[in-house]
Amino acid sequence: MRFLLQVINLAFTLYSFAIIARALLPWFNVDPYHPAMQFLIRITEPLLAPIRAAIPSLGGLDFSPLVALLILWFLEQLLRMALVSLLL
């Protein structure tokens, strides 16, 4: 049980870091065609695109990474509570 919770925590943490990196790297003029940036785009776009479609950018700022991080945190908490309640 504890191992499964650690794996879930690690997966959510790594995905959160990928979203943060995707949001911050363009500020440093990273080439969008660099393989690392393409990897980040490929793994984060499935979550960010629907959020971006629902929430328009305000003044040129994209809030979809922030909303995605909040959604991920909420889902992780729900999943952890569900797993703990199953084993009690």
CORDA-V755117 format. One record per run of one state. SS is the DSSP state (a for helix, b for strand, c for the rest). FROM is the first residue (numbers start at 1). TO is the last residue. Records with the same first field share a line. If there is no record, write none. Layout:
# CORDA-V755117
SS = FROM-TO, FROM-TO
This chain:
# CORDA-V755117
c = 1-1, 29-34, 55-57, 59-60, 62-63, 88-88
a = 2-28, 35-54, 64-87
b = 58-58, 61-61
